Amino acid sequence: MSDIEIAQAATMKPINEIGASLGIDVENLEAYGKYKAKVNLKYLTSLPERKNSKLILVTAISPTPAGEGKTTTTVGLGDALRHIGKNAMIALREPSLGPVFGMKGGAAGGGYAQVVPMEDINLHFTGDFNAIALANNLLAALVDNHIHHGNELAIDIRRVTWKRVIDMNDRALREIIQSIGGVGNGYPRSDGFDIVVASEIMAIFCLATSIEDMKEKIGKIVVGYKRDKSPVLASDLNAQGAMTVILKDAFQPNLVQTLENTPAFIHGGPFANIAHGCNSVVATTSAMKLADYVVTEAGFGADLGAEKFIDIKCRKSGLRPSACVLVATIRALKYHGGADLKTITDENLPALEAGLVNLERHIHNIKNVYNLPLVVSINNFTSDTAAEVELLRTRVEALGVKIVLATHWADGGKGAADLAHVVVELCEQPQEMTFVYEDEQSLWEKITSVATKVYGAKEVTADAKIRLKLKELEVAGYGHFPICVAKTQYSFSTDAALRGAPSGHSLNIREVKLSAGAEFIVMICGEIMTMPGLPKVPAAERIDYIDGKVVGLF
């Protein structure tokens, strides 16, 4: 059966029953149909802290077309913890329609380790992304409207930095000329669109600790500059109030369930290759008030998502993971070792051995840079041979790390029971997570630390204009912000074709963007785009609605 067929055959419990299993009464649930609901934020805020709640971070090797199964493992581990008698729930990101209709696919897990209702989650869900897009685009409209009606703030139309967004991959919108057609349409200027998940509103939404905090952060957004290069803020346009009104309902976490009825919060969804890659702080902290074990994920590999989870989300929220799960597959490791996609199901010990350097680099980073207790979880496929498993086990255990074969994709929670037991053991170990860099370091020192410690680069390069921009940001008082590196997810380098664990390469900073409201500095490296394009054959061509059912959605 396909993922969608498995999901459609699921026996879901009414969402009020899922809420009741967490102690949430029906009065604090705002239902969106029978199987999904928003949880009242005032209620969640009123809950006491659970002193011994454990946060488990699931991350992965550098992604490949062969697949790794990070979200599937997050879901499977949550089910497995419940299977072994633990009070557990899950906190995940919401999927973007861009990859759903593009190439990557959705983000609801797979096989018998999924969150449901899968179709709703991967499509419009509860409308959060629409609210974020509307708030973002309201601010853009207010900027252009202000300029059109006299420009009292003296905004330099050549230096407007705030872009509109849409939740779709559309390369035609990357660079546009807006406001053409006459005087009544405003002042023509060069502009462009980003995808919703790259919006600073998304970042603020996911990092804010309350509605009041979100409103304050929105007011700090820099939308452009005056001729004297002084910044123009969203608060200068009195935009933060109306934008908060648009976002207030969306800001409440979404409650759903897994195929095995494990409760799950799914809330917020920035990409990790162009943004910070974590679900909302309010969902994670709320989950930790409701359950003893909370399983969450960070986007893409441990060099991107996990680094940002630690250096941005943990730094700002005070969250600290008790254990980390590093996900890999043998076939993905063979791909990193140079194997062709057409042959990755064939036994290939030389390719596996060559590709293991990718896994080993991520293990090193998690153990020695982030300083987190770690277990390696291998999604076990029938094509994995005994010799390949033995080679993998020997190499990982030689590093002093436990490795577990998991079959949750095929067997649900019971297929990850061994993993759950190891995770529970890890959570009892002392934990002193460390950041990759400190607040007081310069922005150049911060990007150098990430590049050399995490990516294995020998140096960071940037032209004089970029270096000047970094200095200007520091003079303006933004030097203490963490950094958010936007780069390809497929390699430790900025070259997506460099598999394995390249070392000694240069990390070139192509562009620097201030996210004053979200309180980080985006460093755009290589050819990464904040508005992706569709592939030659997009997934949208396979999706249809036939006889009252969605088909082709994975």
C-alpha positions in Angstrom: 0.0 0.0 0.0 1.1 3.6 -0.7 1.5 6.1 2.2 -1.8 7.8 1.3 -3.6 4.4 1.1 -2.3 3.5 4.6 -3.3 6.9 6.0 -6.8 6.7 4.4 -7.3 3.2 6.0 -6.3 4.5 9.5 -8.7 4.2 12.4 -8.5 7.7 13.9 -9.9 8.7 17.3 -12.0 11.9 17.6 -9.6 14.8 18.4 -11.4 15.4 21.7 -10.3 11.9 22.8 -6.7 12.7 21.8 -6.9 15.9 23.8 -8.4 14.0 26.8 -5.4 11.6 26.8 -3.2 14.7 27.5 -5.6 16.1 30.1 -7.0 18.7 27.7 -10.8 19.1 28.1 -13.0 19.8 25.1 -13.5 23.5 26.1 -9.9 24.2 25.3 -10.0 22.6 21.9 -11.1 24.5 18.8 -11.9 21.7 16.4 -11.3 21.8 12.7 -13.5 18.9 11.8 -13.3 15.6 13.7 -9.6 14.9 13.7 -7.7 18.1 14.1 -7.9 21.0 16.5 -6.2 24.1 17.8 -5.4 24.1 21.5 -6.3 27.2 23.5 -3.1 29.2 24.1 -4.2 30.7 27.4 -4.8 27.2 28.7 -1.4 26.0 27.5 0.3 29.1 29.1 -1.5 28.4 32.4 -0.1 24.8 32.7 2.8 24.3 35.1 6.2 23.2 33.9 6.8 19.5 34.0 10.2 19.2 35.8 11.4 16.0 34.3 10.1 16.2 30.8 12.7 15.1 28.2 13.1 16.6 24.8 14.5 14.3 22.0 15.9 15.8 18.9 15.7 13.7 15.7 18.1 14.7 12.9 19.7 13.0 9.9 22.7 12.6 7.6 22.9 14.9 4.6 19.7 14.1 2.5 19.9 12.2 -0.7 17.4 11.1 -3.4 17.5 7.7 -1.8 15.8 9.0 1.3 16.6 8.8 5.0 13.2 8.9 6.9 13.8 11.6 9.5 10.1 12.5 10.0 9.1 8.8 9.8 11.6 8.1 12.6 10.3 11.0 14.7 6.7 9.6 14.4 7.9 6.0 14.8 9.9 6.9 18.0 6.9 8.7 19.5 4.8 5.6 18.9 7.5 3.4 20.2 7.9 5.3 23.5 4.1 4.9 24.0 4.5 1.2 23.1 7.0 0.7 25.9 4.7 2.5 28.4 6.0 6.0 28.3 3.9 9.2 28.3 5.1 10.7 25.0 4.0 13.0 22.3 5.5 14.5 19.1 6.2 18.1 17.9 6.6 18.5 14.1 6.7 21.2 11.5 3.9 21.8 9.1 4.5 20.9 5.4 4.7 23.6 2.7 2.7 23.2 -0.5 5.9 24.0 -2.4 7.5 20.6 -2.0 4.2 18.8 -1.8 3.5 19.8 -5.4 7.2 19.9 -6.3 9.8 17.2 -5.7 10.5 16.6 -2.0 7.0 15.5 -1.0 5.2 16.1 2.2 6.2 15.9 5.8 3.8 13.6 7.5 6.1 10.5 7.8 5.6 7.4 5.8 4.4 3.8 5.8 3.0 2.8 9.3 4.7 5.8 11.0 2.6 8.7 9.9 0.7 11.6 11.4 -2.9 11.8 10.3 -5.2 13.1 8.7 -2.3 13.0 6.2 -4.1 14.7 3.3 -5.2 17.6 5.5 -1.7 18.0 7.0 0.0 18.1 3.6 -2.5 20.4 2.0 -4.2 23.4 3.7 -4.3 22.0 7.2 -5.7 24.7 9.5 -4.7 27.6 7.4 -1.6 28.7 9.4 0.5 29.2 6.3 -2.2 31.3 4.6 -2.3 33.5 7.7 1.5 33.9 7.7 1.4 34.8 4.0 -1.4 37.3 4.5 0.4 39.0 7.4 3.6 39.1 5.3 1.8 40.6 2.3 -0.2 43.1 4.3 3.1 44.6 5.4 4.3 44.7 1.8 1.1 46.4 0.8 1.4 48.9 3.6 4.9 49.8 2.5 3.8 50.5 -1.1 0.7 52.3 0.1 2.8 54.6 2.3 5.1 55.5 -0.6 2.1 56.0 -2.9 0.4 58.5 -0.5 3.3 60.9 0.0 6.0 58.8 1.6 6.1 60.7 4.9 8.8 58.4 6.2 11.0 59.2 3.2 11.5 55.5 2.3 14.1 55.1 -0.5 12.1 53.0 -3.0 15.5 51.6 -4.3 16.1 50.2 -0.8 12.8 48.5 0.0 13.8 45.1 1.3 10.5 43.5 2.3 9.2 40.9 -0.3 5.8 39.3 -0.8 5.5 35.6 -0.4 3.5 32.7 -1.7 3.4 29.0 -0.5 4.4 27.5 -3.9 7.6 26.9 -5.9 7.5 29.5 -8.6 10.8 30.6 -10.2 9.0 33.2 -12.3 8.4 35.3 -9.2 12.0 35.5 -8.0 12.6 38.8 -9.8 9.7 41.0 -10.9 8.9 44.6 -11.7 5.9 45.7 -9.7 3.5 48.6 -9.9 3.5 49.0 -13.7 0.5 50.3 -15.5 0.3 54.0 -14.6 0.5 56.5 -11.7 -2.5 55.1 -9.9 -0.7 51.8 -9.4 2.2 53.2 -7.4 5.9 53.6 -8.1 7.4 50.9 -10.4 10.4 49.2 -8.8 12.4 45.9 -8.9 10.9 43.4 -6.5 10.4 39.6 -6.0 8.7 36.9 -4.1 10.0 34.4 -1.5 8.3 31.1 -0.5 6.3 31.4 2.7 8.6 29.2 4.7 11.5 31.7 4.0 9.4 34.6 5.3 10.7 36.4 8.4 7.1 36.2 9.6 7.4 32.4 9.7 10.6 32.7 11.7 9.0 35.1 14.2 5.9 32.9 14.4 8.1 29.9 15.3 10.4 31.7 17.7 7.9 33.9 19.6 7.0 32.7 23.1 3.7 34.5 23.3 1.3 36.7 21.2 2.7 39.8 22.9 6.3 38.7 22.1 5.3 38.0 18.5 3.7 41.5 18.2 6.8 43.1 19.6 9.1 41.1 17.2 6.9 42.0 14.2 7.3 45.7 15.1 11.1 45.4 14.9 11.1 44.1 11.3 13.2 46.3 8.9 11.2 46.8 5.7 13.6 49.1 4.0 15.9 52.1 4.4 15.8 55.9 3.9 18.3 57.7 1.7 20.5 58.2 4.7 20.5 54.4 5.1 18.6 54.6 8.4 16.1 51.7 8.8 12.4 51.8 8.4 10.6 49.5 10.8 7.2 47.8 10.6 6.3 49.7 13.7 6.9 53.0 11.8 4.0 51.9 9.6 1.8 50.9 12.6 1.6 47.5 11.0 2.3 45.2 14.0 -1.3 45.4 15.4 -3.1 44.3 12.3 -0.5 41.7 11.5 -0.9 40.2 14.9 -4.7 40.1 14.5 -4.2 38.0 11.3 -1.9 35.6 13.1 -3.5 35.3 16.6 -5.6 32.2 15.8 -2.8 30.5 13.8 -0.5 31.0 16.7 -2.3 28.4 18.7 -0.7 24.9 18.2 -2.4 22.3 16.1 -3.2 18.9 17.7 -3.5 15.8 15.6 -2.5 12.1 16.1 -0.3 9.3 14.6 -1.7 6.1 13.1 -1.3 4.6 16.6 -3.1 7.6 18.2 -0.1 9.2 19.7 -0.8 12.9 20.2 1.2 15.3 18.0 1.5 19.0 17.7 2.2 20.2 14.2 2.9 23.9 14.1 5.0 26.2 12.0 7.3 25.1 9.2 10.4 27.1 8.1 12.8 25.2 5.8 16.2 24.5 7.2 18.1 25.2 3.9 16.8 28.7 3.7 15.5 29.4 7.2 15.9 27.9 10.7 14.1 24.6 10.2 12.2 24.0 13.4 8.6 23.9 14.5 7.3 26.6 16.8 8.7 27.2 20.3 5.2 27.5 21.7 4.3 24.0 20.4 7.5 22.4 21.8 7.3 24.1 25.2 3.6 23.3 25.5 4.3 19.6 24.6 6.8 19.5 27.4 4.1 20.6 29.8 1.9 17.7 28.6 4.2 14.7 28.3 7.2 13.2 29.9 9.0 12.6 26.5 8.6 14.9 23.5 10.1 13.9 20.2 10.8 16.7 17.7 12.8 17.1 14.6 15.0 19.6 12.9 15.1 20.1 9.1 17.5 18.3 6.8 20.9 17.1 8.0 22.5 17.7 11.4 24.8 20.4 9.8 21.7 22.5 9.0 18.6 21.8 11.0 20.3 20.5 14.2 22.8 23.4 14.2 20.0 26.0 13.9 17.9 24.1 16.4 20.7 24.5 18.9 22.2 27.9 17.9 18.9 29.7 17.3 15.9 27.9 18.8 17.6 26.6 22.0 19.6 29.8 22.4 16.4 31.9 22.4 14.0 29.6 24.2 16.1 27.9 26.8 15.1 24.5 25.5 17.8 21.8 25.8 17.5 18.3 24.2 18.2 15.4 26.5 19.2 13.1 23.6 19.7 13.1 19.9 18.7 10.5 17.2 20.7 10.6 14.0 18.8 8.9 11.2 20.4 7.2 8.1 19.8 4.4 5.6 22.3 2.1 4.1 21.2 2.9 0.6 21.6 6.7 1.3 25.1 6.1 2.7 26.0 4.1 -0.5 24.8 7.0 -2.5 27.1 9.3 -0.5 29.8 6.8 -1.4 29.3 7.3 -5.1 26.8 4.5 -5.9 24.3 5.2 -8.7 20.6 5.6 -7.7 19.7 2.7 -10.0 22.0 0.3 -8.1 21.7 1.4 -4.4 19.6 -1.7 -3.5 22.5 -3.9 -4.7 25.1 -5.0 -2.1 28.0 -2.6 -2.4 30.4 -2.6 0.5 33.0 -0.3 -1.1 30.4 2.4 -1.7 29.0 2.0 1.8 32.5 2.3 3.3 33.1 5.4 1.2 29.8 6.9 2.2 30.2 6.3 5.9 32.3 9.4 6.2 29.1 11.5 5.9 27.6 9.7 8.9 30.8 9.9 10.8 31.1 13.7 10.3 27.5 14.2 11.6 28.3 11.9 14.6 31.4 14.0 15.3 29.4 17.2 15.2 26.6 16.0 17.5 29.0 14.4 20.0 31.9 16.9 20.0 30.5 20.2 18.7 27.0 20.1 20.1 27.9 17.8 23.0 24.7 15.8 23.0 24.1 12.1 23.9 23.5 10.2 20.6 22.1 7.1 19.0 22.2 6.2 15.3 19.0 4.9 14.0 19.1 3.0 10.7 15.8 2.7 8.7 16.1 -1.0 7.8 15.2 -2.0 4.2 14.8 -5.6 2.9 17.6 -4.8 0.4 20.1 -4.2 3.3 22.5 -7.3 3.5 24.0 -8.8 6.6 27.5 -7.8 5.4 26.4 -4.2 5.0 24.7 -4.1 8.4 27.8 -5.6 10.0 30.2 -3.0 8.4 27.9 -0.2 9.4 27.6 -1.5 13.0 31.3 -2.0 13.4 32.2 1.5 12.2 29.6 3.3 14.3 30.3 1.3 17.5 34.0 2.1 17.0 33.1 5.7 17.7 31.5 4.8 21.0 28.0 5.3 19.7 25.1 2.9 19.9 23.3 1.9 16.6 19.8 0.5 16.3 18.1 -1.0 13.3 14.5 0.2 13.2 11.5 -1.1 11.1 8.8 1.5 12.1 8.1 2.2 8.5 6.8 -1.4 8.1 5.9 -2.2 11.7 4.8 1.0 13.4 5.8 1.7 16.9 6.8 -1.8 17.8 9.4 -1.7 15.0 11.2 1.2 16.9 10.9 -0.3 20.4 14.6 -1.0 20.7 15.4 2.6 19.6 12.9 3.8 22.3 14.7 1.9 25.0 18.1 3.3 24.0 16.7 6.8 23.9 15.2 6.5 27.4 18.7 5.4 28.6 20.3 8.4 26.9 17.9 10.8 28.4 19.2 9.8 31.9 22.8 10.7 31.0 24.2 14.1 32.1 23.6 16.7 29.3 25.6 19.9 28.8 24.7 21.0 25.3 27.1 23.5 23.8 26.6 26.2 21.2 28.8 26.4 18.1 29.6 30.0 18.9 28.9 32.6 21.6 26.8 35.7 21.4 29.7 38.1 21.9 31.6 36.8 18.9 31.6 38.9 15.7 29.3 37.9 12.9 32.4 36.9 10.8 33.7 34.8 13.7 30.2 33.1 14.0 30.0 32.1 10.3 33.7 31.0 10.5 32.9 28.8 13.5 30.0 27.1 11.7 31.9 26.7 8.5 35.1 25.2 10.1 33.6 23.3 13.0 30.5 21.9 11.4 31.0 22.0 7.6 34.7 21.0 7.5 35.5 24.1 5.5 39.0 25.7 5.6 37.8 29.3 5.2 35.0 31.7 4.6 35.1 34.1 1.7 33.1 37.2 0.9 33.6 40.3 -1.2 34.2 43.7 0.3 30.5 44.6 0.0 29.5 41.7 2.1 32.2 42.3 4.7 31.1 46.0 4.9 27.5 44.9 5.4 28.5 42.7 8.3 30.4 45.6 9.9 27.4 47.9 9.4 25.1 45.4 11.1 27.4 45.2 14.1 27.6 49.0 14.3 23.8 49.1 14.2 23.6 46.9 17.2 22.8 43.5 15.6 26.2 41.9 16.1 25.0 39.8 19.1 22.4 38.0 16.9 22.9 34.3 15.9 23.4 33.5 12.3 21.2 31.4 10.0 23.1 29.9 7.1 21.1 29.4 3.8 22.9 26.8 1.7 22.3 23.5 -0.1 21.1 20.7 2.1 22.8 18.0 0.0 26.4 18.6 1.0 28.6 19.9 3.8 29.9 22.3 1.1 27.9 24.8 -1.1 28.2 22.4 -4.0 25.3 20.0 -4.0 27.2 17.5 -6.1 29.9 17.0 -3.4 28.7 13.9 -1.6 30.2 12.3 1.5 32.1 14.6 3.8 34.1 17.2 1.7 36.8 19.0 3.7 39.0 22.0 3.0 36.5 23.8 0.8 35.6 27.5 0.9 32.3 28.8 2.1 31.4 31.9 0.1 28.8 34.3 1.4 26.8 35.6 -1.5 24.3 37.8 0.4 23.5 38.9 3.9 20.0 39.6 5.1 18.9 41.1 8.4 16.0 39.5 10.1 15.6 42.1 12.9 12.3 40.8 14.1 13.3 37.2 14.2 16.6 38.3 15.7 19.1 36.5 13.4 21.3 37.3 10.4 20.8 35.2 7.3 24.0 34.3 5.4 23.1 33.2 1.9 25.8 30.9 0.5 26.2 29.3 -2.9 23.3 29.0 -5.3 20.5 28.5 -2.7 17.2 30.2 -3.6 14.6 31.6 -1.2 12.1 30.9 -3.9 12.5 27.4 -5.2 11.4 26.2 -8.7 9.5 23.1 -9.7 11.3 20.1 -11.2 10.8 19.0 -14.8 8.1 16.5 -13.7 6.5 18.0 -10.6 4.6 15.9 -8.1 1.5 18.0 -9.0 1.1 16.0 -12.2 0.5 12.8 -10.2 -2.0 14.3 -7.8 -5.7 14.0 -8.5 -9.2 13.7 -7.0 -11.0 10.6 -8.2 -14.3 9.1 -6.8 -14.2 11.3 -3.8 -10.6 10.5 -2.8 -7.3 12.2 -3.2 -4.8 10.1 -5.1 -1.1 10.4 -6.0 -0.3 12.3 -2.8 2.7 10.0 -1.9 
